[in-house]
Amino acid sequence: MESRKVKVGIIGTGNIGTDILMKLKRSDILECGMFTGRNPASKGIQIAQKMGVPTSIESIRAIEKQPECCDIVFDATSAEVHRINAPILKKLGKFAIDMTPAHVGKMCVPVLNLEECLNEDNVNLITCGGQATTPIAYAISKIHPETKYIEIVATIASKSAGAGTRNNIDEFTQATREALTEFTGIKNTKAIIVLNPAEPPITMHNTVYALIDNPNMEAIRKSVRDMELKIRQYVPGYKIVMEPTYENGRVTTTLQVVGLGDYLPKYSGNLDIITCAAIEIAEYYARKRILGE
């Protein structure tokens, strides 16, 4: 007997929404019950229709009209639009996974606080930089809670930064900084995003800097390696490319994220990490809260 699949809705038919749609094909527990946006000429809508997935160009209105179409909703619109959608999804009783830096719901990084997020009705995936670097900052701060300052620099291919990313640069840096402080307990933090126009496009690279007096480098390296392995369980392209090093009072480590290439190019690891995290959250929620496994 085939196990029941939990239906999800996707609002936003651009790169992120379409990548989630493609990733759902691999899921043994989730299926798409509604793929909805505003652009009838969207490539994502055309792909969904070919897959036989119900589609709409009425955005969230489609879910309001057919609330039975899904239990979980991925909102891949924009920070501004999600602030409008969030109360509607709450009223409909949907578990909302916010792919924008709107920061309406609880910030969620699966490797750090997935269990805590199960009781929420809205979780926020912060930013791609937040998903990639917050766990490493946490791994360092766990060894050295007295760390004085943490800074992250997320460098992504200009081609992988769509309109949503470009329109939300301020929200990106603010949300990432807030996540660094919240998860590490370190007040003095900073986040920087760099859009690199190089051709061919570069892979997403993130560098984490931490100011620490007399760091225990062996313990830091082990903590960072352990975190990398945990993240790779749901983001296979995640890799530490420069182990933590110490120079002039500063610990530095660099990681890269190579995408799975489901819909987006493999260099778009910045988008892939956030869609991988979203699927991980949705599957866990479906198993624990809906199917009661």
C-alpha positions in Angstrom: 0.0 0.0 0.0 1.4 3.3 -1.1 1.9 5.8 1.8 -0.1 9.1 1.6 1.7 12.1 0.3 1.2 15.5 1.9 0.2 18.3 -0.5 2.1 21.5 -0.6 1.4 24.8 -2.3 4.1 27.1 -4.0 3.4 30.8 -4.3 5.9 32.4 -6.7 6.7 30.8 -10.1 10.2 32.2 -10.6 13.5 30.5 -10.1 13.1 29.6 -6.4 9.5 28.4 -6.7 10.3 26.3 -9.8 13.4 24.8 -8.2 11.3 23.7 -5.3 8.8 22.2 -7.7 11.5 20.1 -9.4 12.9 19.0 -6.0 9.5 17.8 -5.0 9.8 15.1 -7.7 12.4 13.3 -5.5 10.3 13.5 -2.3 8.6 10.3 -1.1 6.4 12.3 1.2 5.5 15.6 -0.5 3.6 16.5 -3.7 2.6 19.8 -5.2 -1.1 20.5 -5.0 -0.9 24.1 -6.3 1.7 26.1 -8.2 0.6 29.7 -8.3 1.9 33.1 -9.3 1.0 36.2 -11.3 2.8 35.8 -14.6 0.9 33.7 -17.2 4.1 33.6 -19.4 6.2 32.2 -16.6 8.5 29.4 -17.6 7.8 27.8 -14.2 4.0 27.7 -14.9 4.7 26.0 -18.3 6.9 23.4 -16.6 4.3 22.8 -13.9 1.5 22.3 -16.5 3.6 19.8 -18.4 4.1 17.9 -15.1 0.3 17.8 -14.6 0.5 20.0 -11.5 -2.5 22.4 -10.8 -1.5 25.9 -11.7 -2.9 29.4 -11.3 -2.1 33.0 -12.0 -4.1 34.3 -9.0 -1.2 34.0 -6.5 -2.4 33.4 -3.0 -6.0 33.8 -4.0 -5.8 30.4 -5.6 -5.1 28.8 -2.2 -7.9 30.9 -0.6 -10.3 29.5 -3.2 -9.1 25.9 -2.8 -7.8 25.6 0.7 -7.9 21.8 0.4 -5.1 22.0 -2.2 -2.3 22.0 0.4 -1.3 21.8 4.0 2.1 23.4 3.7 2.9 26.5 1.6 6.2 27.7 0.3 6.1 31.5 -0.2 8.7 32.3 -2.9 7.5 35.8 -3.7 9.2 38.8 -2.0 9.6 40.2 1.5 6.9 42.8 0.8 4.4 40.3 -0.6 5.0 37.8 2.1 4.0 40.3 4.8 0.6 40.5 3.0 0.4 36.7 2.5 1.4 35.7 6.0 -1.8 36.6 7.9 -3.9 35.0 5.1 -2.0 31.7 5.3 -2.3 31.8 9.1 -6.0 32.3 8.9 -6.2 29.3 6.4 -4.3 27.2 8.9 -1.4 26.5 6.6 2.2 25.9 7.7 4.1 28.7 5.9 7.7 28.3 4.8 8.9 31.9 4.0 11.6 31.9 1.3 11.9 35.7 1.5 13.8 37.9 4.1 10.5 39.2 5.4 11.3 37.8 8.9 7.6 37.5 9.9 8.0 34.0 11.4 10.6 32.2 13.4 14.0 32.0 11.8 14.8 28.4 10.9 18.1 26.8 10.0 17.3 23.0 9.8 20.6 21.9 11.2 20.2 24.2 14.2 16.6 24.5 15.3 14.3 22.3 13.1 12.6 20.6 16.1 11.8 24.0 17.7 10.0 25.2 14.6 7.4 22.5 14.5 5.1 24.4 16.7 5.2 27.5 14.6 2.7 28.4 11.8 5.3 30.5 9.9 9.0 29.8 9.6 11.5 32.1 7.8 14.6 30.8 5.9 16.4 34.0 6.5 18.6 34.3 3.4 20.9 32.0 1.4 23.9 33.6 3.2 22.1 33.0 6.5 21.5 29.3 5.7 25.1 28.8 4.6 27.0 30.7 7.3 25.0 30.8 10.5 25.7 27.1 11.2 29.5 27.7 10.9 29.3 30.8 13.0 27.4 28.8 15.6 30.0 26.0 15.4 32.7 28.5 16.2 30.8 30.3 18.9 30.0 27.0 20.6 33.7 26.6 21.2 34.3 30.2 22.0 31.2 32.0 23.3 33.4 34.9 24.2 34.0 35.6 20.5 34.1 39.4 20.1 32.9 39.8 16.5 31.6 37.7 13.6 31.4 38.9 10.0 30.3 36.9 6.9 30.8 37.7 3.3 28.5 35.9 0.8 29.8 36.1 -2.8 27.4 34.9 -5.5 27.2 34.9 -9.2 25.5 38.0 -10.5 23.5 35.8 -12.9 22.1 33.8 -9.9 20.7 37.0 -8.3 17.2 37.4 -9.6 14.9 40.4 -9.2 13.8 39.2 -5.7 17.4 39.1 -4.4 18.3 42.5 -6.0 15.2 44.2 -4.6 15.8 42.8 -1.1 19.6 43.5 -0.6 18.9 45.6 2.5 16.7 42.9 3.9 19.3 40.3 3.0 22.1 41.9 5.0 19.8 42.8 7.9 18.2 39.4 8.2 21.5 37.6 7.9 23.1 39.8 10.6 20.1 39.2 12.9 20.4 35.4 12.4 24.1 35.5 13.2 23.4 37.3 16.5 20.3 35.2 17.4 22.0 31.8 16.8 25.4 32.6 18.2 24.5 35.0 21.1 27.2 37.4 19.8 25.9 40.9 19.5 28.6 42.4 17.3 28.0 40.8 13.8 27.9 42.0 10.2 26.8 40.5 6.9 28.0 41.5 3.4 26.7 40.3 0.0 28.8 40.6 -3.2 27.3 40.0 -6.6 30.2 38.9 -8.9 29.6 39.4 -12.6 32.5 37.1 -13.7 32.0 34.9 -16.8 31.7 32.0 -16.5 29.7 32.5 -13.4 31.3 31.7 -10.1 30.1 29.2 -7.5 28.7 30.6 -4.3 31.4 31.2 -1.8 31.0 32.3 1.8 33.7 33.5 4.2 33.2 33.6 7.9 35.5 35.8 10.1 35.6 35.7 13.8 37.7 37.8 16.2 38.8 35.5 19.1 41.7 35.8 21.6 43.7 32.6 21.9 41.3 30.3 19.9 41.4 26.5 20.3 41.9 25.8 16.6 41.7 22.1 16.9 38.3 22.2 18.7 37.1 24.9 16.2 38.1 22.7 13.2 36.4 19.7 14.6 33.2 21.7 15.4 33.2 23.1 11.8 33.8 19.7 10.2 31.0 18.1 12.2 28.6 20.9 11.2 29.6 20.5 7.5 28.7 16.8 7.6 25.3 17.5 9.1 24.5 20.2 6.5 25.6 17.9 3.7 22.8 15.5 4.6 20.3 17.9 3.1 22.5 20.2 1.0 24.9 17.7 -0.8 26.8 20.5 -2.5 27.9 22.1 0.7 31.6 22.0 1.4 34.3 23.7 3.5 37.0 24.7 1.1 39.3 26.4 3.5 39.5 24.9 7.0 39.5 27.4 9.9 42.8 29.3 10.1 44.1 31.8 12.6 46.1 34.9 11.8 46.4 38.3 13.5 43.6 37.6 16.0 41.2 36.5 13.4 39.8 33.0 12.6 38.8 32.6 9.0 37.0 29.8 7.2 35.5 29.6 3.7 32.8 27.3 2.3 31.2 26.8 -1.1 27.8 25.6 -2.2 27.4 23.8 -5.5 23.7 23.5 -6.6 22.1 20.1 -7.5 21.1 21.5 -10.9 17.4 20.5 -10.6 16.2 23.6 -12.3 18.8 26.2 -11.7 22.4 26.0 -12.9 24.9 24.4 -10.5 26.6 27.7 -9.9 23.4 28.9 -8.2 24.3 27.3 -4.9 22.9 30.4 -3.2 19.4 29.5 -4.3 19.9 25.8 -4.0 20.8 25.9 -0.3 17.6 27.7 0.5 15.4 25.4 -1.5 17.1 22.3 0.0 16.5 23.7 3.5 12.9 24.4 2.6 12.3 20.8 1.4 14.0 19.5 4.6 11.7 21.6 6.8 8.6 20.6 4.9 9.4 16.9 4.9 10.1 16.9 8.6 6.9 18.9 9.4 4.9 16.5 7.2 6.2 13.4 8.9 5.9 14.8 12.5 2.9 17.0 12.4 0.6 15.6 9.6 1.5 11.9 9.3 2.4 11.5 13.0 5.5 9.4 12.3 
